[in-house]
């Protein structure tokens, strides 16, 4: 019975080590390295996007604080924050000619 137990332990250990070795060898191939690099680039792109969103949110918050401060100190109503010089400019629409 002892021998059968140790045989089972050996088989399980052999299978686990074999799978680990196969996975490590796959990661060392060019396709595995490209996969790891691709994952890293996607993660970096996500982090940069999140950082940009946080910066924009902070900018909007600070702009609102400044807007409120100007209104408070001057008692004048400043234009809405979206109408400033940094507001997105939309191209003028042109009338389309009717095609006959």
Phi and psi in radians as a Rosetta constraint file:
Dihedral C 1 N 2 CA 2 C 2 CIRCULARHARMONIC -1.066 0.35
Dihedral N 2 CA 2 C 2 N 3 CIRCULARHARMONIC -0.741 0.35
Dihedral C 2 N 3 CA 3 C 3 CIRCULARHARMONIC -1.150 0.35
Dihedral N 3 CA 3 C 3 N 4 CIRCULARHARMONIC -0.679 0.35
Dihedral C 3 N 4 CA 4 C 4 CIRCULARHARMONIC -1.131 0.35
Dihedral N 4 CA 4 C 4 N 5 CIRCULARHARMONIC -0.687 0.35
Dihedral C 4 N 5 CA 5 C 5 CIRCULARHARMONIC -1.059 0.35
Dihedral N 5 CA 5 C 5 N 6 CIRCULARHARMONIC -0.859 0.35
Dihedral C 5 N 6 CA 6 C 6 CIRCULARHARMONIC -1.196 0.35
Dihedral N 6 CA 6 C 6 N 7 CIRCULARHARMONIC -0.538 0.35
Dihedral C 6 N 7 CA 7 C 7 CIRCULARHARMONIC -1.107 0.35
Dihedral N 7 CA 7 C 7 N 8 CIRCULARHARMONIC -0.783 0.35
Dihedral C 7 N 8 CA 8 C 8 CIRCULARHARMONIC -1.084 0.35
Dihedral N 8 CA 8 C 8 N 9 CIRCULARHARMONIC -0.745 0.35
Dihedral C 8 N 9 CA 9 C 9 CIRCULARHARMONIC -1.089 0.35
Dihedral N 9 CA 9 C 9 N 10 CIRCULARHARMONIC -0.719 0.35
Dihedral C 9 N 10 CA 10 C 10 CIRCULARHARMONIC -1.134 0.35
Dihedral N 10 CA 10 C 10 N 11 CIRCULARHARMONIC -0.731 0.35
Dihedral C 10 N 11 CA 11 C 11 CIRCULARHARMONIC -1.124 0.35
Dihedral N 11 CA 11 C 11 N 12 CIRCULARHARMONIC -0.792 0.35
Dihedral C 11 N 12 CA 12 C 12 CIRCULARHARMONIC -1.096 0.35
Dihedral N 12 CA 12 C 12 N 13 CIRCULARHARMONIC -0.768 0.35
Dihedral C 12 N 13 CA 13 C 13 CIRCULARHARMONIC -1.115 0.35
Dihedral N 13 CA 13 C 13 N 14 CIRCULARHARMONIC -0.711 0.35
Dihedral C 13 N 14 CA 14 C 14 CIRCULARHARMONIC -1.104 0.35
Dihedral N 14 CA 14 C 14 N 15 CIRCULARHARMONIC -0.750 0.35
Dihedral C 14 N 15 CA 15 C 15 CIRCULARHARMONIC -1.133 0.35
Dihedral N 15 CA 15 C 15 N 16 CIRCULARHARMONIC -0.772 0.35
Dihedral C 15 N 16 CA 16 C 16 CIRCULARHARMONIC -1.089 0.35
Dihedral N 16 CA 16 C 16 N 17 CIRCULARHARMONIC -0.792 0.35
Dihedral C 16 N 17 CA 17 C 17 CIRCULARHARMONIC -1.159 0.35
Dihedral N 17 CA 17 C 17 N 18 CIRCULARHARMONIC -0.652 0.35
Dihedral C 17 N 18 CA 18 C 18 CIRCULARHARMONIC -1.118 0.35
Dihedral N 18 CA 18 C 18 N 19 CIRCULARHARMONIC -0.763 0.35
Dihedral C 18 N 19 CA 19 C 19 CIRCULARHARMONIC -1.132 0.35
Dihedral N 19 CA 19 C 19 N 20 CIRCULARHARMONIC -0.725 0.35
Dihedral C 19 N 20 CA 20 C 20 CIRCULARHARMONIC -1.109 0.35
Dihedral N 20 CA 20 C 20 N 21 CIRCULARHARMONIC -0.749 0.35
Dihedral C 20 N 21 CA 21 C 21 CIRCULARHARMONIC -1.131 0.35
Dihedral N 21 CA 21 C 21 N 22 CIRCULARHARMONIC -0.700 0.35
Dihedral C 21 N 22 CA 22 C 22 CIRCULARHARMONIC -1.119 0.35
Dihedral N 22 CA 22 C 22 N 23 CIRCULARHARMONIC -0.761 0.35
Dihedral C 22 N 23 CA 23 C 23 CIRCULARHARMONIC -1.118 0.35
Dihedral N 23 CA 23 C 23 N 24 CIRCULARHARMONIC -0.729 0.35
Dihedral C 23 N 24 CA 24 C 24 CIRCULARHARMONIC -1.129 0.35
Dihedral N 24 CA 24 C 24 N 25 CIRCULARHARMONIC -0.721 0.35
Dihedral C 24 N 25 CA 25 C 25 CIRCULARHARMONIC -1.147 0.35
Dihedral N 25 CA 25 C 25 N 26 CIRCULARHARMONIC -0.657 0.35
Dihedral C 25 N 26 CA 26 C 26 CIRCULARHARMONIC -1.137 0.35
Dihedral N 26 CA 26 C 26 N 27 CIRCULARHARMONIC -0.673 0.35
Dihedral C 26 N 27 CA 27 C 27 CIRCULARHARMONIC -1.212 0.35
Dihedral N 27 CA 27 C 27 N 28 CIRCULARHARMONIC -0.388 0.35
Dihedral C 27 N 28 CA 28 C 28 CIRCULARHARMONIC -1.476 0.35
Dihedral N 28 CA 28 C 28 N 29 CIRCULARHARMONIC -0.148 0.35
Dihedral C 28 N 29 CA 29 C 29 CIRCULARHARMONIC -1.370 0.35
Dihedral N 29 CA 29 C 29 N 30 CIRCULARHARMONIC 2.822 0.35
Dihedral C 29 N 30 CA 30 C 30 CIRCULARHARMONIC -0.996 0.35
Dihedral N 30 CA 30 C 30 N 31 CIRCULARHARMONIC -0.682 0.35
Dihedral C 30 N 31 CA 31 C 31 CIRCULARHARMONIC -1.153 0.35
Dihedral N 31 CA 31 C 31 N 32 CIRCULARHARMONIC -0.683 0.35
Dihedral C 31 N 32 CA 32 C 32 CIRCULARHARMONIC -1.166 0.35
Dihedral N 32 CA 32 C 32 N 33 CIRCULARHARMONIC -0.718 0.35
Dihedral C 32 N 33 CA 33 C 33 CIRCULARHARMONIC -1.139 0.35
Dihedral N 33 CA 33 C 33 N 34 CIRCULARHARMONIC -0.704 0.35
Dihedral C 33 N 34 CA 34 C 34 CIRCULARHARMONIC -1.115 0.35
Dihedral N 34 CA 34 C 34 N 35 CIRCULARHARMONIC -0.685 0.35
Dihedral C 34 N 35 CA 35 C 35 CIRCULARHARMONIC -1.099 0.35
Dihedral N 35 CA 35 C 35 N 36 CIRCULARHARMONIC -0.784 0.35
Dihedral C 35 N 36 CA 36 C 36 CIRCULARHARMONIC -1.117 0.35
Dihedral N 36 CA 36 C 36 N 37 CIRCULARHARMONIC -0.714 0.35
Dihedral C 36 N 37 CA 37 C 37 CIRCULARHARMONIC -1.152 0.35
Dihedral N 37 CA 37 C 37 N 38 CIRCULARHARMONIC -0.742 0.35
Dihedral C 37 N 38 CA 38 C 38 CIRCULARHARMONIC -1.058 0.35
Dihedral N 38 CA 38 C 38 N 39 CIRCULARHARMONIC -0.745 0.35
Dihedral C 38 N 39 CA 39 C 39 CIRCULARHARMONIC -1.089 0.35
Dihedral N 39 CA 39 C 39 N 40 CIRCULARHARMONIC -0.721 0.35
Dihedral C 39 N 40 CA 40 C 40 CIRCULARHARMONIC -1.141 0.35
Dihedral N 40 CA 40 C 40 N 41 CIRCULARHARMONIC -0.704 0.35
Dihedral C 40 N 41 CA 41 C 41 CIRCULARHARMONIC -1.171 0.35
Dihedral N 41 CA 41 C 41 N 42 CIRCULARHARMONIC -0.720 0.35
Dihedral C 41 N 42 CA 42 C 42 CIRCULARHARMONIC -1.089 0.35
Dihedral N 42 CA 42 C 42 N 43 CIRCULARHARMONIC -0.725 0.35
Dihedral C 42 N 43 CA 43 C 43 CIRCULARHARMONIC -1.114 0.35
Dihedral N 43 CA 43 C 43 N 44 CIRCULARHARMONIC -0.745 0.35
Dihedral C 43 N 44 CA 44 C 44 CIRCULARHARMONIC -1.113 0.35
Dihedral N 44 CA 44 C 44 N 45 CIRCULARHARMONIC -0.749 0.35
Dihedral C 44 N 45 CA 45 C 45 CIRCULARHARMONIC -1.085 0.35
Dihedral N 45 CA 45 C 45 N 46 CIRCULARHARMONIC -0.709 0.35
Dihedral C 45 N 46 CA 46 C 46 CIRCULARHARMONIC -1.114 0.35
Dihedral N 46 CA 46 C 46 N 47 CIRCULARHARMONIC -0.698 0.35
Dihedral C 46 N 47 CA 47 C 47 CIRCULARHARMONIC -1.169 0.35
Dihedral N 47 CA 47 C 47 N 48 CIRCULARHARMONIC -0.709 0.35
Dihedral C 47 N 48 CA 48 C 48 CIRCULARHARMONIC -1.140 0.35
Dihedral N 48 CA 48 C 48 N 49 CIRCULARHARMONIC -0.719 0.35
Dihedral C 48 N 49 CA 49 C 49 CIRCULARHARMONIC -1.094 0.35
Dihedral N 49 CA 49 C 49 N 50 CIRCULARHARMONIC -0.741 0.35
Dihedral C 49 N 50 CA 50 C 50 CIRCULARHARMONIC -1.114 0.35
Dihedral N 50 CA 50 C 50 N 51 CIRCULARHARMONIC -0.735 0.35
Dihedral C 50 N 51 CA 51 C 51 CIRCULARHARMONIC -1.066 0.35
Dihedral N 51 CA 51 C 51 N 52 CIRCULARHARMONIC -0.781 0.35
Dihedral C 51 N 52 CA 52 C 52 CIRCULARHARMONIC -1.067 0.35
Dihedral N 52 CA 52 C 52 N 53 CIRCULARHARMONIC -0.725 0.35
Dihedral C 52 N 53 CA 53 C 53 CIRCULARHARMONIC -1.122 0.35
Dihedral N 53 CA 53 C 53 N 54 CIRCULARHARMONIC -0.705 0.35
Dihedral C 53 N 54 CA 54 C 54 CIRCULARHARMONIC -1.162 0.35
Dihedral N 54 CA 54 C 54 N 55 CIRCULARHARMONIC -0.669 0.35
Dihedral C 54 N 55 CA 55 C 55 CIRCULARHARMONIC -1.134 0.35
Dihedral N 55 CA 55 C 55 N 56 CIRCULARHARMONIC -0.784 0.35
Dihedral C 55 N 56 CA 56 C 56 CIRCULARHARMONIC -1.083 0.35
Dihedral N 56 CA 56 C 56 N 57 CIRCULARHARMONIC -0.717 0.35
Dihedral C 56 N 57 CA 57 C 57 CIRCULARHARMONIC -1.104 0.35
Dihedral N 57 CA 57 C 57 N 58 CIRCULARHARMONIC -0.741 0.35
Dihedral C 57 N 58 CA 58 C 58 CIRCULARHARMONIC -1.118 0.35
Dihedral N 58 CA 58 C 58 N 59 CIRCULARHARMONIC -0.690 0.35
Dihedral C 58 N 59 CA 59 C 59 CIRCULARHARMONIC -1.095 0.35
Dihedral N 59 CA 59 C 59 N 60 CIRCULARHARMONIC -0.780 0.35
Dihedral C 59 N 60 CA 60 C 60 CIRCULARHARMONIC -1.121 0.35
Dihedral N 60 CA 60 C 60 N 61 CIRCULARHARMONIC -0.712 0.35
Dihedral C 60 N 61 CA 61 C 61 CIRCULARHARMONIC -1.104 0.35
Dihedral N 61 CA 61 C 61 N 62 CIRCULARHARMONIC -0.799 0.35
Dihedral C 61 N 62 CA 62 C 62 CIRCULARHARMONIC -1.156 0.35
Dihedral N 62 CA 62 C 62 N 63 CIRCULARHARMONIC -0.676 0.35
Dihedral C 62 N 63 CA 63 C 63 CIRCULARHARMONIC -1.086 0.35
Dihedral N 63 CA 63 C 63 N 64 CIRCULARHARMONIC -0.712 0.35
Dihedral C 63 N 64 CA 64 C 64 CIRCULARHARMONIC -1.134 0.35
Dihedral N 64 CA 64 C 64 N 65 CIRCULARHARMONIC -0.710 0.35
Dihedral C 64 N 65 CA 65 C 65 CIRCULARHARMONIC -1.050 0.35
Dihedral N 65 CA 65 C 65 N 66 CIRCULARHARMONIC -0.805 0.35
Dihedral C 65 N 66 CA 66 C 66 CIRCULARHARMONIC -1.121 0.35
Dihedral N 66 CA 66 C 66 N 67 CIRCULARHARMONIC -0.703 0.35
Dihedral C 66 N 67 CA 67 C 67 CIRCULARHARMONIC -1.056 0.35
Dihedral N 67 CA 67 C 67 N 68 CIRCULARHARMONIC -0.819 0.35
Dihedral C 67 N 68 CA 68 C 68 CIRCULARHARMONIC -1.107 0.35
Dihedral N 68 CA 68 C 68 N 69 CIRCULARHARMONIC -0.681 0.35
Dihedral C 68 N 69 CA 69 C 69 CIRCULARHARMONIC -1.134 0.35
Dihedral N 69 CA 69 C 69 N 70 CIRCULARHARMONIC -0.728 0.35
Dihedral C 69 N 70 CA 70 C 70 CIRCULARHARMONIC -1.117 0.35
Dihedral N 70 CA 70 C 70 N 71 CIRCULARHARMONIC -0.782 0.35
Dihedral C 70 N 71 CA 71 C 71 CIRCULARHARMONIC -1.070 0.35
Dihedral N 71 CA 71 C 71 N 72 CIRCULARHARMONIC -0.723 0.35
Dihedral C 71 N 72 CA 72 C 72 CIRCULARHARMONIC -1.152 0.35
Dihedral N 72 CA 72 C 72 N 73 CIRCULARHARMONIC -0.775 0.35
Dihedral C 72 N 73 CA 73 C 73 CIRCULARHARMONIC -1.369 0.35
Dihedral N 73 CA 73 C 73 N 74 CIRCULARHARMONIC -0.551 0.35
Dihedral C 73 N 74 CA 74 C 74 CIRCULARHARMONIC -1.796 0.35
Dihedral N 74 CA 74 C 74 N 75 CIRCULARHARMONIC -0.208 0.35
Dihedral C 74 N 75 CA 75 C 75 CIRCULARHARMONIC 1.010 0.35
Dihedral N 75 CA 75 C 75 N 76 CIRCULARHARMONIC 0.389 0.35
Dihedral C 75 N 76 CA 76 C 76 CIRCULARHARMONIC -1.953 0.35
Dihedral N 76 CA 76 C 76 N 77 CIRCULARHARMONIC 2.527 0.35
Dihedral C 76 N 77 CA 77 C 77 CIRCULARHARMONIC -1.494 0.35
Dihedral N 77 CA 77 C 77 N 78 CIRCULARHARMONIC 2.045 0.35
Dihedral C 77 N 78 CA 78 C 78 CIRCULARHARMONIC -1.423 0.35
Dihedral N 78 CA 78 C 78 N 79 CIRCULARHARMONIC 2.725 0.35
Dihedral C 78 N 79 CA 79 C 79 CIRCULARHARMONIC -1.076 0.35
Dihedral N 79 CA 79 C 79 N 80 CIRCULARHARMONIC 2.693 0.35
Dihedral C 79 N 80 CA 80 C 80 CIRCULARHARMONIC -0.966 0.35
Dihedral N 80 CA 80 C 80 N 81 CIRCULARHARMONIC 2.661 0.35
Dihedral C 80 N 81 CA 81 C 81 CIRCULARHARMONIC -1.057 0.35
Dihedral N 81 CA 81 C 81 N 82 CIRCULARHARMONIC -0.431 0.35
Dihedral C 81 N 82 CA 82 C 82 CIRCULARHARMONIC -1.395 0.35
Dihedral N 82 CA 82 C 82 N 83 CIRCULARHARMONIC -0.148 0.35
Dihedral C 82 N 83 CA 83 C 83 CIRCULARHARMONIC -1.786 0.35
Dihedral N 83 CA 83 C 83 N 84 CIRCULARHARMONIC 0.154 0.35
Dihedral C 83 N 84 CA 84 C 84 CIRCULARHARMONIC -1.304 0.35
Dihedral N 84 CA 84 C 84 N 85 CIRCULARHARMONIC -3.011 0.35
Dihedral C 84 N 85 CA 85 C 85 CIRCULARHARMONIC -1.216 0.35
Dihedral N 85 CA 85 C 85 N 86 CIRCULARHARMONIC -0.307 0.35
Dihedral C 85 N 86 CA 86 C 86 CIRCULARHARMONIC -1.621 0.35
Dihedral N 86 CA 86 C 86 N 87 CIRCULARHARMONIC 0.063 0.35
Dihedral C 86 N 87 CA 87 C 87 CIRCULARHARMONIC -1.137 0.35
Dihedral N 87 CA 87 C 87 N 88 CIRCULARHARMONIC 2.580 0.35
Dihedral C 87 N 88 CA 88 C 88 CIRCULARHARMONIC -1.172 0.35
Dihedral N 88 CA 88 C 88 N 89 CIRCULARHARMONIC 2.322 0.35
Dihedral C 88 N 89 CA 89 C 89 CIRCULARHARMONIC -1.692 0.35
Dihedral N 89 CA 89 C 89 N 90 CIRCULARHARMONIC 2.236 0.35
Dihedral C 89 N 90 CA 90 C 90 CIRCULARHARMONIC -1.688 0.35
Dihedral N 90 CA 90 C 90 N 91 CIRCULARHARMONIC 2.429 0.35
Dihedral C 90 N 91 CA 91 C 91 CIRCULARHARMONIC -1.171 0.35
Dihedral N 91 CA 91 C 91 N 92 CIRCULARHARMONIC 2.541 0.35
Dihedral C 91 N 92 CA 92 C 92 CIRCULARHARMONIC -1.179 0.35
Dihedral N 92 CA 92 C 92 N 93 CIRCULARHARMONIC 2.462 0.35
Dihedral C 92 N 93 CA 93 C 93 CIRCULARHARMONIC -1.492 0.35
Dihedral N 93 CA 93 C 93 N 94 CIRCULARHARMONIC 2.455 0.35
Dihedral C 93 N 94 CA 94 C 94 CIRCULARHARMONIC -1.868 0.35
Dihedral N 94 CA 94 C 94 N 95 CIRCULARHARMONIC 2.510 0.35
Dihedral C 94 N 95 CA 95 C 95 CIRCULARHARMONIC -1.223 0.35
Dihedral N 95 CA 95 C 95 N 96 CIRCULARHARMONIC 2.452 0.35
Dihedral C 95 N 96 CA 96 C 96 CIRCULARHARMONIC -1.628 0.35
Dihedral N 96 CA 96 C 96 N 97 CIRCULARHARMONIC 2.506 0.35
Dihedral C 96 N 97 CA 97 C 97 CIRCULARHARMONIC -1.407 0.35
Dihedral N 97 CA 97 C 97 N 98 CIRCULARHARMONIC 2.440 0.35
Dihedral C 97 N 98 CA 98 C 98 CIRCULARHARMONIC -1.274 0.35
Dihedral N 98 CA 98 C 98 N 99 CIRCULARHARMONIC 2.274 0.35
Dihedral C 98 N 99 CA 99 C 99 CIRCULARHARMONIC -1.629 0.35
Dihedral N 99 CA 99 C 99 N 100 CIRCULARHARMONIC 2.307 0.35
